[in-house]
Amino acid sequence: MLKRNPSKETSAADVGHVLLDFVQVSHKVCMGRSRIYGLIKEGSFPAPIKIGDSSRWLSSEIDAYIEQLLSTRTTKESNDNSK
């Protein structure tokens, strides 16, 4: 019989495939429904994955969106400080 080594097993969370529902996404980015769906329509926010009638977002895509906002802020701050 093979013994499993839990430390060598890879979970969905380890590879970034964690799905978030709308409430989790909304809390994570501090935005409401109309703002999030408006940004999706503009193409500047990750689109959800549809599962039946439900919408889910990849946690890794939301994290990348937040990182993009941070890098934009950092660039703007650098430009403002050089004046």
C-alpha positions as CSV (number, residue, x, y, z in Angstrom):
1,M,0.0,0.0,0.0
2,L,1.3,3.5,-0.9
3,K,1.6,6.0,1.8
4,R,0.7,9.6,0.9
5,N,3.1,12.4,1.8
6,P,0.9,15.4,2.5
7,S,3.9,17.8,2.2
8,K,4.4,16.7,-1.5
9,E,0.7,17.0,-2.5
10,T,-0.3,20.1,-4.4
11,S,-3.7,21.6,-3.6
12,A,-5.7,24.1,-5.7
13,A,-4.6,26.8,-3.4
14,D,-0.9,26.1,-4.0
15,V,-1.3,26.8,-7.7
16,G,-3.6,29.8,-7.4
17,H,-6.8,28.2,-8.4
18,V,-8.9,29.4,-5.5
19,L,-12.3,30.8,-6.5
20,L,-13.9,33.7,-4.8
21,D,-17.6,34.7,-4.7
22,F,-18.7,38.3,-5.3
23,V,-18.8,39.2,-1.6
24,Q,-15.2,38.0,-1.1
25,V,-14.1,40.0,-4.2
26,S,-16.0,43.1,-3.1
27,H,-14.4,43.0,0.3
28,K,-10.9,42.3,-1.1
29,V,-11.0,45.3,-3.5
30,C,-13.3,47.5,-1.4
31,M,-15.7,48.2,-4.3
32,G,-19.4,47.6,-4.8
33,R,-21.3,45.7,-7.4
34,S,-21.9,48.5,-9.9
35,R,-18.3,49.6,-9.8
36,I,-16.9,46.1,-10.2
37,Y,-19.2,45.3,-13.1
38,G,-18.6,48.7,-14.7
39,L,-14.8,48.0,-14.6
40,I,-15.4,44.5,-16.1
41,K,-17.4,46.1,-18.9
42,E,-14.5,48.5,-19.5
43,G,-12.1,45.6,-19.6
44,S,-10.0,46.8,-16.7
45,F,-11.2,44.3,-14.0
46,P,-11.0,40.5,-14.3
47,A,-14.1,38.9,-15.7
48,P,-15.8,36.2,-13.6
49,I,-16.0,32.5,-14.3
50,K,-19.6,31.5,-14.7
51,I,-20.6,28.3,-12.9
52,G,-24.3,27.8,-13.5
53,D,-26.0,31.0,-12.3
54,S,-23.1,31.9,-10.1
55,S,-20.0,34.1,-10.8
56,R,-16.6,33.3,-9.3
57,W,-13.3,35.0,-9.7
58,L,-9.8,33.5,-9.6
59,S,-8.1,34.7,-6.4
60,S,-4.8,35.0,-8.4
61,E,-6.4,37.4,-11.0
62,I,-7.8,39.6,-8.2
63,D,-4.4,39.7,-6.5
64,A,-2.8,40.6,-9.9
65,Y,-5.4,43.4,-10.3
66,I,-4.5,44.8,-6.9
67,E,-0.8,44.6,-7.7
68,Q,-1.5,46.5,-10.9
69,L,-3.2,49.2,-8.9
70,L,-0.2,49.4,-6.5
71,S,2.3,49.6,-9.3
72,T,0.3,52.5,-10.9
73,R,0.2,54.3,-7.6
74,T,3.9,53.8,-7.1
75,T,4.6,55.1,-10.6
76,K,2.4,58.2,-10.0
77,E,4.1,58.9,-6.6
78,S,7.5,58.7,-8.2
79,N,6.5,61.1,-10.9
80,D,5.0,63.5,-8.3
81,N,8.1,63.5,-6.2
82,S,10.3,64.3,-9.1
83,K,8.6,67.7,-9.7
